[in-house]
Amino acid sequence: MPSNFTRVRWREGYDIDEVDAFIERLAATVEGRYVDTPVTAADIRNVSFTPTRLREGYAIDEVDTFLDQAERGLSQ
């Protein structure tokens, strides 16, 4: 399930595959689908992604904003 984050190339971004894999685990957790390791609010708070610069990546601010909202949602 690809994410809808803006893709950037000439400025620092987050590795697309890493973000997509984490978002898929998060979606499975929220939807109650089976996942080996369900995502917790602490996982969201502590996740880190490999930065990209000369290859395409996701806009850092968009991913971080989404993760902040997801963490608040899981904490409730």
The first five atom37 places (N, CA, C, CB, O) and aatype in JSON, in Angstrom:
{
  "aatype": [12, 14, 15, 2, 13, 16, 1, 19, 1, 17, 1, 6, 7, 18, 3, 9, 3, 6, 19, 3, 0, 13, 9, 6, 1, 10, 0, 0, 16, 19, 6, 7, 1, 18, 19, 3, 16, 14, 19, 16, 0, 0, 3, 9, 1, 2, 19, 15, 13, 16, 14, 16, 1, 10, 1, 6, 7, 18, 0, 9, 3, 6, 19, 3, 16, 13, 10, 3, 5, 0, 6, 1, 7, 10, 15, 5],
  "atom_mask": [
    [1, 1, 1, 1, 1],
    [1, 1, 1, 1, 1],
    [1, 1, 1, 1, 1],
    [1, 1, 1, 1, 1],
    [1, 1, 1, 1, 1],
    [1, 1, 1, 1, 1],
    [1, 1, 1, 1, 1],
    [1, 1, 1, 1, 1],
    [1, 1, 1, 1, 1],
    [1, 1, 1, 1, 1],
    [1, 1, 1, 1, 1],
    [1, 1, 1, 1, 1],
    [1, 1, 1, 0, 1],
    [1, 1, 1, 1, 1],
    [1, 1, 1, 1, 1],
    [1, 1, 1, 1, 1],
    [1, 1, 1, 1, 1],
    [1, 1, 1, 1, 1],
    [1, 1, 1, 1, 1],
    [1, 1, 1, 1, 1],
    [1, 1, 1, 1, 1],
    [1, 1, 1, 1, 1],
    [1, 1, 1, 1, 1],
    [1, 1, 1, 1, 1],
    [1, 1, 1, 1, 1],
    [1, 1, 1, 1, 1],
    [1, 1, 1, 1, 1],
    [1, 1, 1, 1, 1],
    [1, 1, 1, 1, 1],
    [1, 1, 1, 1, 1],
    [1, 1, 1, 1, 1],
    [1, 1, 1, 0, 1],
    [1, 1, 1, 1, 1],
    [1, 1, 1, 1, 1],
    [1, 1, 1, 1, 1],
    [1, 1, 1, 1, 1],
    [1, 1, 1, 1, 1],
    [1, 1, 1, 1, 1],
    [1, 1, 1, 1, 1],
    [1, 1, 1, 1, 1],
    [1, 1, 1, 1, 1],
    [1, 1, 1, 1, 1],
    [1, 1, 1, 1, 1],
    [1, 1, 1, 1, 1],
    [1, 1, 1, 1, 1],
    [1, 1, 1, 1, 1],
    [1, 1, 1, 1, 1],
    [1, 1, 1, 1, 1],
    [1, 1, 1, 1, 1],
    [1, 1, 1, 1, 1],
    [1, 1, 1, 1, 1],
    [1, 1, 1, 1, 1],
    [1, 1, 1, 1, 1],
    [1, 1, 1, 1, 1],
    [1, 1, 1, 1, 1],
    [1, 1, 1, 1, 1],
    [1, 1, 1, 0, 1],
    [1, 1, 1, 1, 1],
    [1, 1, 1, 1, 1],
    [1, 1, 1, 1, 1],
    [1, 1, 1, 1, 1],
    [1, 1, 1, 1, 1],
    [1, 1, 1, 1, 1],
    [1, 1, 1, 1, 1],
    [1, 1, 1, 1, 1],
    [1, 1, 1, 1, 1],
    [1, 1, 1, 1, 1],
    [1, 1, 1, 1, 1],
    [1, 1, 1, 1, 1],
    [1, 1, 1, 1, 1],
    [1, 1, 1, 1, 1],
    [1, 1, 1, 1, 1],
    [1, 1, 1, 0, 1],
    [1, 1, 1, 1, 1],
    [1, 1, 1, 1, 1],
    [1, 1, 1, 1, 1]
  ],
  "atom_positions": [
    [[0.85, -1.18, 0.0], [0.0, 0.0, 0.0], [0.9, 1.24, 0.0], [-0.97, 0.0, 1.23], [1.41, 1.62, 1.05]],
    [[1.1, 1.86, -1.14], [1.93, 3.06, -1.18], [1.26, 4.22, -0.45], [2.22, 3.46, -2.63], [0.04, 4.34, -0.44]],
    [[2.08, 5.05, 0.15], [1.58, 6.2, 0.91], [1.33, 7.37, -0.02], [2.57, 6.59, 2.02], [1.8, 7.4, -1.15]],
    [[0.59, 8.34, 0.48], [0.27, 9.53, -0.31], [1.14, 10.72, 0.05], [-1.18, 9.88, -0.14], [0.72, 11.86, -0.13]],
    [[2.33, 10.48, 0.57], [3.21, 11.58, 0.92], [3.87, 12.14, -0.34], [4.29, 11.11, 1.93], [4.07, 11.43, -1.32]],
    [[4.19, 13.42, -0.3], [4.88, 14.06, -1.4], [6.27, 13.45, -1.55], [4.97, 15.59, -1.19], [6.97, 13.22, -0.56]],
    [[6.66, 13.19, -2.79], [7.99, 12.66, -3.06], [8.94, 13.82, -3.37], [7.96, 11.65, -4.23], [8.6, 14.72, -4.14]],
    [[10.12, 13.78, -2.76], [11.12, 14.83, -2.97], [12.4, 14.18, -3.5], [11.39, 15.63, -1.65], [12.67, 13.01, -3.23]],
    [[13.17, 14.94, -4.24], [14.41, 14.41, -4.78], [15.6, 15.3, -4.43], [14.31, 14.25, -6.28], [16.65, 14.77, -4.07]],
    [[15.49, 16.59, -4.51], [16.63, 17.49, -4.35], [16.76, 18.04, -2.94], [16.53, 18.63, -5.31], [17.61, 18.9, -2.68]],
    [[15.96, 17.55, -2.02], [16.11, 17.88, -0.61], [15.96, 16.59, 0.18], [15.07, 18.96, -0.14], [15.47, 15.58, -0.34]],
    [[16.37, 16.63, 1.42], [16.36, 15.41, 2.22], [14.94, 14.88, 2.4], [17.0, 15.67, 3.58], [13.99, 15.64, 2.62]],
    [[14.81, 13.58, 2.29], [13.53, 12.92, 2.5], [13.76, 11.64, 3.29], [0.0, 0.0, 0.0], [14.87, 11.34, 3.71]],
    [[12.68, 10.88, 3.48], [12.76, 9.58, 4.14], [12.69, 8.48, 3.1], [11.63, 9.42, 5.2], [12.0, 8.62, 2.08]],
    [[13.4, 7.39, 3.34], [13.4, 6.24, 2.45], [11.96, 5.73, 2.25], [14.3, 5.11, 3.02], [11.26, 5.41, 3.21]],
    [[11.55, 5.68, 1.0], [10.16, 5.34, 0.65], [9.79, 3.93, 1.11], [9.96, 5.46, -0.86], [8.73, 3.74, 1.7]],
    [[10.64, 2.95, 0.84], [10.31, 1.57, 1.21], [10.18, 1.39, 2.72], [11.38, 0.61, 0.68], [9.29, 0.68, 3.18]],
    [[11.05, 2.05, 3.48], [10.98, 1.94, 4.94], [9.7, 2.57, 5.48], [12.2, 2.62, 5.58], [9.04, 1.99, 6.35]],
    [[9.35, 3.74, 4.96], [8.12, 4.41, 5.41], [6.91, 3.56, 5.04], [8.0, 5.84, 4.79], [6.03, 3.34, 5.88]],
    [[6.85, 3.09, 3.8], [5.71, 2.28, 3.37], [5.56, 1.02, 4.22], [5.86, 1.9, 1.89], [4.44, 0.65, 4.57]],
    [[6.66, 0.36, 4.55], [6.59, -0.86, 5.36], [6.05, -0.54, 6.76], [7.98, -1.52, 5.47], [5.23, -1.29, 7.29]],
    [[6.51, 0.56, 7.35], [6.03, 0.93, 8.69], [4.56, 1.32, 8.64], [6.88, 2.08, 9.27], [3.79, 0.93, 9.52]],
    [[4.17, 2.09, 7.64], [2.76, 2.52, 7.52], [1.86, 1.31, 7.3], [2.59, 3.54, 6.35], [0.74, 1.28, 7.81]],
    [[2.33, 0.31, 6.56], [1.54, -0.9, 6.36], [1.35, -1.64, 7.68], [2.21, -1.83, 5.33], [0.25, -2.1, 7.98]],
    [[2.42, -1.75, 8.49], [2.29, -2.37, 9.82], [1.34, -1.58, 10.7], [3.67, -2.47, 10.51], [0.53, -2.16, 11.42]],
    [[1.43, -0.26, 10.64], [0.54, 0.6, 11.42], [-0.92, 0.4, 10.99], [0.94, 2.08, 11.26], [-1.8, 0.26, 11.84]],
    [[-1.16, 0.39, 9.69], [-2.52, 0.19, 9.17], [-3.07, -1.17, 9.61], [-2.55, 0.3, 7.63], [-4.22, -1.26, 10.03]],
    [[-2.26, -2.21, 9.52], [-2.7, -3.55, 9.94], [-3.05, -3.56, 11.42], [-1.62, -4.6, 9.64], [-4.03, -4.18, 11.83]],
    [[-2.25, -2.88, 12.22], [-2.51, -2.81, 13.66], [-3.84, -2.12, 13.93], [-1.38, -2.06, 14.39], [-4.67, -2.64, 14.69]],
    [[-4.04, -0.97, 13.32], [-5.26, -0.19, 13.55], [-6.5, -0.93, 13.05], [-5.16, 1.19, 12.85], [-7.55, -0.88, 13.68]],
    [[-6.36, -1.63, 11.92], [-7.5, -2.34, 11.33], [-7.74, -3.7, 11.97], [-7.27, -2.51, 9.85], [-8.71, -4.37, 11.64]],
    [[-6.86, -4.12, 12.88], [-7.03, -5.4, 13.55], [-6.63, -6.59, 12.71], [0.0, 0.0, 0.0], [-6.99, -7.72, 13.02]],
    [[-5.87, -6.35, 11.63], [-5.37, -7.45, 10.81], [-4.16, -8.06, 11.5], [-5.01, -6.97, 9.38], [-3.5, -7.41, 12.31]],
    [[-3.86, -9.31, 11.18], [-2.72, -9.98, 11.78], [-1.43, -9.29, 11.35], [-2.69, -11.47, 11.39], [-1.23, -8.99, 10.17]],
    [[-0.56, -9.06, 12.31], [0.78, -8.54, 12.03], [1.7, -9.13, 13.09], [0.82, -6.95, 12.04], [1.33, -9.19, 14.27]],
    [[2.89, -9.58, 12.68], [3.82, -10.21, 13.63], [4.07, -9.33, 14.85], [5.14, -10.52, 12.94], [4.03, -9.8, 15.98]],
    [[4.33, -8.06, 14.61], [4.63, -7.13, 15.69], [3.72, -5.91, 15.56], [6.13, -6.71, 15.68], [4.03, -5.0, 14.78]],
    [[2.61, -5.87, 16.3], [1.72, -4.7, 16.22], [2.47, -3.42, 16.62], [0.48, -4.91, 17.13], [3.38, -3.45, 17.45]],
    [[2.09, -2.33, 16.02], [2.71, -1.04, 16.29], [2.1, -0.43, 17.54], [2.56, -0.08, 15.08], [0.88, -0.43, 17.7]],
    [[2.94, 0.09, 18.42], [2.49, 0.79, 19.62], [2.78, 2.28, 19.46], [3.18, 0.23, 20.9], [3.49, 2.69, 18.55]],
    [[2.21, 3.08, 20.36], [2.5, 4.52, 20.34], [4.0, 4.76, 20.54], [1.69, 5.25, 21.44], [4.56, 5.67, 19.93]],
    [[4.64, 3.95, 21.37], [6.09, 4.1, 21.59], [6.86, 3.79, 20.3], [6.56, 3.16, 22.73], [7.86, 4.44, 20.01]],
    [[6.4, 2.8, 19.53], [7.06, 2.49, 18.25], [7.0, 3.69, 17.31], [6.4, 1.26, 17.59], [7.97, 4.02, 16.64]],
    [[5.84, 4.34, 17.28], [5.67, 5.51, 16.41], [6.6, 6.63, 16.87], [4.2, 5.99, 16.4], [7.25, 7.28, 16.06]],
    [[6.65, 6.85, 18.16], [7.49, 7.91, 18.73], [8.97, 7.66, 18.44], [7.26, 8.01, 20.24], [9.73, 8.62, 18.25]],
    [[9.39, 6.4, 18.41], [10.8, 6.06, 18.3], [11.26, 5.62, 16.91], [11.11, 4.99, 19.25], [12.45, 5.36, 16.7]],
    [[10.34, 5.54, 15.94], [10.73, 5.07, 14.62], [11.68, 6.07, 13.96], [9.47, 4.85, 13.73], [11.56, 7.28, 14.14]],
    [[12.62, 5.53, 13.19], [13.49, 6.4, 12.4], [13.65, 5.77, 11.03], [14.89, 6.6, 13.1], [13.59, 4.55, 10.87]],
    [[13.84, 6.62, 10.05], [13.96, 6.17, 8.67], [15.28, 6.68, 8.1], [12.76, 6.66, 7.81], [15.79, 7.72, 8.51]],
    [[15.81, 5.94, 7.16], [17.05, 6.34, 6.5], [16.8, 7.6, 5.67], [17.59, 5.2, 5.61], [15.86, 7.64, 4.87]],
    [[17.62, 8.62, 5.85], [17.44, 9.84, 5.05], [17.93, 9.62, 3.62], [18.19, 11.02, 5.69], [18.86, 8.86, 3.37]],
    [[17.28, 10.3, 2.69], [17.68, 10.27, 1.28], [17.95, 11.7, 0.84], [16.57, 9.61, 0.39], [17.41, 12.64, 1.42]],
    [[18.77, 11.86, -0.16], [19.0, 13.2, -0.69], [19.01, 13.19, -2.22], [20.32, 13.77, -0.17], [18.25, 13.94, -2.83]],
    [[19.8, 12.4, -2.83], [19.9, 12.41, -4.29], [18.97, 11.4, -4.95], [21.32, 12.13, -4.71], [18.84, 11.39, -6.18]],
    [[18.34, 10.58, -4.16], [17.31, 9.69, -4.71], [15.98, 10.08, -4.09], [17.64, 8.17, -4.45], [15.94, 10.75, -3.05]],
    [[14.92, 9.66, -4.72], [13.59, 10.06, -4.29], [13.28, 9.57, -2.88], [12.55, 9.54, -5.26], [13.63, 8.45, -2.51]],
    [[12.62, 10.41, -2.11], [12.19, 10.06, -0.76], [10.88, 10.77, -0.45], [0.0, 0.0, 0.0], [10.4, 11.58, -1.25]],
    [[10.32, 10.48, 0.7], [9.09, 11.16, 1.14], [9.44, 12.42, 1.91], [8.23, 10.22, 2.01], [10.45, 12.47, 2.62]],
    [[8.61, 13.45, 1.76], [8.79, 14.72, 2.47], [8.76, 14.48, 3.97], [7.7, 15.75, 2.06], [7.78, 13.96, 4.51]],
    [[9.84, 14.85, 4.63], [10.0, 14.58, 6.06], [8.9, 15.21, 6.89], [11.35, 15.09, 6.54], [8.34, 14.56, 7.77]],
    [[8.56, 16.47, 6.62], [7.55, 17.15, 7.44], [6.19, 16.47, 7.34], [7.43, 18.61, 7.01], [5.47, 16.39, 8.34]],
    [[5.83, 15.99, 6.17], [4.53, 15.31, 6.0], [4.5, 13.99, 6.78], [4.25, 15.06, 4.51], [3.52, 13.68, 7.45]],
    [[5.58, 13.22, 6.67], [5.64, 11.94, 7.37], [5.61, 12.17, 8.88], [6.92, 11.15, 6.97], [4.88, 11.49, 9.61]],
    [[6.41, 13.13, 9.36], [6.46, 13.41, 10.79], [5.1, 13.88, 11.33], [7.52, 14.46, 11.09], [4.69, 13.47, 12.41]],
    [[4.41, 14.73, 10.58], [3.08, 15.2, 10.99], [2.1, 14.03, 11.07], [2.56, 16.27, 10.0], [1.33, 13.92, 12.02]],
    [[2.13, 13.17, 10.07], [1.26, 11.99, 10.06], [1.54, 11.11, 11.28], [1.43, 11.19, 8.76], [0.62, 10.65, 11.94]],
    [[2.82, 10.87, 11.55], [3.19, 10.0, 12.68], [2.79, 10.62, 14.01], [4.69, 9.73, 12.67], [2.38, 9.89, 14.92]],
    [[2.9, 11.94, 14.15], [2.45, 12.61, 15.38], [0.95, 12.37, 15.6], [2.75, 14.13, 15.32], [0.52, 12.07, 16.71]],
    [[0.17, 12.51, 14.53], [-1.27, 12.29, 14.62], [-1.59, 10.83, 14.93], [-1.97, 12.72, 13.33], [-2.48, 10.54, 15.72]],
    [[-0.85, 9.92, 14.29], [-1.08, 8.49, 14.53], [-0.74, 8.12, 15.96], [-0.26, 7.65, 13.56], [-1.45, 7.32, 16.58]],
    [[0.33, 8.69, 16.49], [0.71, 8.41, 17.88], [-0.37, 8.87, 18.84], [2.04, 9.09, 18.23], [-0.73, 8.14, 19.77]],
    [[-0.89, 10.07, 18.62], [-1.98, 10.56, 19.47], [-3.2, 9.64, 19.37], [-2.35, 12.01, 19.08], [-3.85, 9.37, 20.38]],
    [[-3.51, 9.18, 18.18], [-4.66, 8.3, 17.98], [-4.49, 6.96, 18.68], [0.0, 0.0, 0.0], [-5.45, 6.45, 19.26]],
    [[-3.3, 6.39, 18.65], [-3.06, 5.11, 19.33], [-3.0, 5.26, 20.83], [-1.78, 4.5, 18.84], [-3.29, 4.31, 21.56]],
    [[-2.63, 6.45, 21.3], [-2.51, 6.68, 22.74], [-3.86, 6.82, 23.42], [-1.69, 7.92, 23.01], [-3.95, 6.67, 24.64]],
    [[-4.89, 7.09, 22.67], [-6.23, 7.32, 23.26], [-6.92, 6.03, 23.59], [-7.1, 8.13, 22.32], [-8.04, 6.04, 24.09]]
  ]
}
